């Protein structure tokens, strides 16, 4: 026995050759691409066709493909989160962690290295009670904004060269 919810699929089934499953990150990437490249807002379902194209480009290579954009009903908080997560995926926003001595001037030195490298500091947290840091040490989490992943890696390298065992979280 078929239920009413099966009716749309029953109608569409003869027209469907394949189904592409998209994970959440794929939908987020498609939404972010619409906003940044096309200056168009789409909800997740509305960006599904672009997400499928991005997830499996080989399936569509060499073919004329039309994608349907439908639906812009996305909560502004969700849209902001999707865009920020896109910046993190691209390496344009990153959190760097390292352990340093708890002494005056260390934060200024690290900020100078980051600034001289052309990155912007968005947020700084220092944790003195972390048990994996020495008793006279502090664990730093510094959120930075860069041009791209390569630029982020350059900042990490500059910190390492200065003696800070920095890593990207």
LODO-557405 format. One record per residue (C-alpha): residue in one letter; x, y, z. Coordinates in Angstrom, 3 decimals, padded with zeros to 6 digits. Each point is the difference from the previous one (the first is absolute). Layout:
% residues N
+------+----------+----------+----------+
: rest :       xx :       yy :       zz :
+------+----------+----------+----------+
:    A :        X :        Y :        Z :
...
+------+----------+----------+----------+
END
This chain:
% residues 169
+------+----------+----------+----------+
: rest :       xx :       yy :       zz :
+------+----------+----------+----------+
:    X :  000.000 :  000.000 :  000.000 :
:    X :  001.341 :  003.402 : -001.012 :
:    X : -000.396 :  002.997 :  002.228 :
:    X : -000.685 :  003.540 : -001.209 :
:    X :  003.652 :  000.984 :  000.632 :
:    X :  001.092 : -002.499 : -002.674 :
:    X : -002.017 :  001.697 : -002.737 :
:    X :  002.633 :  002.583 : -001.063 :
:    X :  002.688 : -002.677 : -000.312 :
:    X : -002.386 : -002.318 : -001.867 :
:    X : -000.634 :  002.770 : -002.536 :
:    X :  003.683 :  000.955 : -000.315 :
:    X :  001.525 : -003.492 :  000.074 :
:    X : -000.206 : -000.695 : -003.766 :
:    X :  001.870 :  003.266 : -000.642 :
:    X :  002.851 : -000.654 :  002.466 :
:    X :  003.226 : -001.556 : -001.266 :
:    X :  002.063 :  000.474 :  003.149 :
:    X : -000.091 :  001.496 :  003.475 :
:    X :  002.947 :  001.893 :  001.475 :
:    X :  000.229 :  000.085 :  003.787 :
:    X :  001.527 :  003.153 :  001.488 :
:    X :  001.421 :  000.398 :  003.494 :
:    X : -000.505 :  003.100 :  002.122 :
:    X :  003.383 :  001.470 : -000.942 :
:    X : -000.984 : -000.292 : -003.672 :
:    X : -003.177 :  001.989 :  000.545 :
:    X :  001.953 :  002.590 :  001.986 :
:    X :  002.571 :  000.348 : -002.793 :
:    X : -002.727 :  000.510 : -002.592 :
:    X : -001.781 :  002.624 :  002.117 :
:    X :  003.291 :  001.847 :  000.578 :
:    X :  000.900 : -000.148 : -003.700 :
:    X : -003.365 :  001.461 : -000.986 :
:    X :  000.497 :  002.867 :  002.450 :
:    X :  003.626 :  000.763 : -000.836 :
:    X :  000.026 : -000.599 : -003.765 :
:    X : -003.564 :  000.761 : -001.031 :
:    X : -001.094 :  002.342 :  002.820 :
:    X : -003.075 : -002.202 :  000.347 :
:    X : -001.483 : -001.437 :  003.179 :
:    X : -001.193 : -003.597 : -000.094 :
:    X : -001.192 : -002.376 :  002.668 :
:    X :  001.569 : -003.450 :  000.231 :
:    X : -002.620 : -001.769 : -002.094 :
:    X :  000.068 :  002.815 : -002.540 :
:    X :  003.749 : -000.396 : -000.408 :
:    X : -000.247 : -003.794 : -000.318 :
:    X :  000.551 : -000.145 : -003.749 :
:    X :  003.181 :  002.083 :  000.245 :
:    X :  001.113 : -002.169 :  002.945 :
:    X : -000.418 : -003.110 : -002.173 :
:    X :  002.017 :  001.595 : -002.797 :
:    X :  002.784 :  000.934 :  002.435 :
:    X : -000.025 : -003.428 :  001.673 :
:    X :  000.283 : -002.003 : -003.219 :
:    X :  001.417 :  002.214 : -002.779 :
:    X :  001.161 : -003.007 : -002.033 :
:    X : -003.571 : -001.179 : -000.380 :
:    X : -000.843 :  003.234 : -001.841 :
:    X :  003.299 :  000.751 : -001.794 :
:    X : -000.363 :  000.599 : -003.729 :
:    X : -003.772 :  000.273 :  000.211 :
:    X : -002.330 :  002.951 : -000.180 :
:    X : -001.510 :  000.275 :  003.444 :
:    X : -002.696 :  002.290 :  001.310 :
:    X : -000.421 :  000.351 :  003.729 :
:    X : -003.134 :  001.214 :  001.707 :
:    X :  000.304 :  002.475 :  002.850 :
:    X : -003.130 :  000.059 :  002.101 :
:    X : -000.689 :  001.266 :  003.464 :
:    X :  001.645 :  002.758 :  001.962 :
:    X : -001.710 : -000.705 :  003.303 :
:    X :  003.079 : -000.200 :  002.220 :
:    X :  000.268 :  001.380 :  003.499 :
:    X :  002.516 :  002.872 :  000.178 :
:    X :  001.809 : -001.598 :  002.940 :
:    X :  000.383 : -003.245 : -001.959 :
:    X :  001.202 :  001.941 : -003.054 :
:    X :  002.591 :  001.840 :  002.116 :
:    X :  001.195 : -003.300 :  001.457 :
:    X :  000.235 : -001.622 : -003.451 :
:    X :  002.059 :  002.924 : -001.321 :
:    X :  002.338 :  000.010 :  002.992 :
:    X :  000.471 : -003.772 : -000.238 :
:    X :  000.826 :  000.475 : -003.689 :
:    X :  002.776 :  002.429 :  000.960 :
:    X :  001.363 : -002.597 :  002.422 :
:    X : -000.100 : -002.739 : -002.660 :
:    X :  001.872 :  002.284 : -002.406 :
:    X :  002.639 :  000.727 :  002.651 :
:    X : -000.875 :  003.697 :  000.027 :
:    X : -000.918 : -000.203 :  003.676 :
:    X :  002.042 : -002.301 :  002.216 :
:    X :  000.733 : -000.602 :  003.648 :
:    X :  003.674 : -000.445 :  000.787 :
:    X :  001.058 : -001.688 :  003.234 :
:    X :  003.364 : -000.005 :  001.700 :
:    X :  001.456 : -000.092 :  003.495 :
:    X :  002.250 :  002.832 :  001.072 :
:    X :  001.645 :  001.421 :  003.077 :
:    X : -002.303 :  002.002 :  002.244 :
:    X :  002.030 :  003.201 : -000.047 :
:    X : -000.621 :  003.651 : -000.899 :
:    X :  000.307 :  000.815 : -003.689 :
:    X : -000.581 : -003.453 : -001.488 :
:    X : -003.415 :  000.932 : -001.350 :
:    X :  001.397 :  003.214 : -001.522 :
:    X :  002.783 : -001.989 : -001.681 :
:    X : -002.418 : -002.543 : -001.427 :
:    X : -002.375 :  002.770 : -001.154 :
:    X :  002.904 :  001.716 : -001.790 :
:    X :  000.947 : -003.234 : -001.803 :
:    X : -003.605 : -000.517 : -001.103 :
:    X : -000.425 :  003.657 : -001.019 :
:    X :  003.327 :  000.120 : -001.849 :
:    X : -001.198 : -003.055 : -001.904 :
:    X : -003.066 :  001.917 : -001.168 :
:    X : -002.597 : -001.855 :  002.053 :
:    X : -002.626 :  001.477 :  002.290 :
:    X : -000.632 : -001.175 :  003.558 :
:    X : -003.700 : -000.527 :  000.686 :
:    X :  000.132 : -001.471 :  003.495 :
:    X :  002.521 : -001.089 :  002.630 :
:    X : -000.469 : -002.457 :  002.847 :
:    X :  002.673 : -001.020 :  002.453 :
:    X : -000.478 : -002.895 :  002.339 :
:    X :  002.236 : -000.116 :  003.051 :
:    X : -001.688 : -002.987 :  001.656 :
:    X :  000.546 : -002.508 : -002.814 :
:    X :  001.827 : -002.963 :  001.481 :
:    X :  001.965 : -000.702 : -003.193 :
:    X :  001.687 :  003.436 :  000.280 :
:    X :  002.958 :  000.462 :  002.355 :
:    X : -000.704 :  001.589 :  003.372 :
:    X :  001.553 :  003.279 : -001.241 :
:    X : -001.527 : -000.360 : -003.436 :
:    X : -003.220 :  000.874 : -001.733 :
:    X : -001.918 : -001.533 : -002.878 :
:    X : -000.964 :  002.550 : -002.647 :
:    X : -002.865 : -000.318 : -002.466 :
:    X :  000.190 :  002.824 : -002.512 :
:    X : -002.694 :  000.335 : -002.655 :
:    X :  001.357 :  001.659 : -003.133 :
:    X : -001.340 :  001.146 : -003.351 :
:    X :  002.147 : -000.516 : -003.087 :
:    X : -000.250 :  000.085 : -003.796 :
:    X : -000.149 : -003.789 : -000.387 :
:    X :  001.342 : -003.305 :  001.324 :
:    X :  003.485 :  000.615 : -001.409 :
:    X :  000.161 :  003.351 :  001.812 :
:    X : -001.134 : -001.693 :  003.233 :
:    X :  002.770 : -002.578 : -000.415 :
:    X :  002.523 :  002.830 : -000.518 :
:    X : -001.074 :  001.553 :  003.309 :
:    X :  000.362 : -003.368 :  001.760 :
:    X :  003.482 : -000.399 : -001.521 :
:    X :  001.004 :  003.481 :  001.160 :
:    X : -001.109 : -000.795 :  003.548 :
:    X :  001.880 : -003.305 : -000.054 :
:    X :  003.119 :  001.770 : -001.318 :
:    X : -000.256 :  002.396 :  002.952 :
:    X : -000.028 : -002.936 :  002.422 :
:    X : -003.733 : -000.427 :  000.585 :
:    X : -001.251 : -003.536 : -000.685 :
:    X : -003.178 :  001.259 : -001.690 :
:    X : -002.513 : -002.266 : -001.669 :
:    X : -003.291 :  000.587 : -001.744 :
:    X : -003.030 : -001.449 :  001.768 :
+------+----------+----------+----------+
END
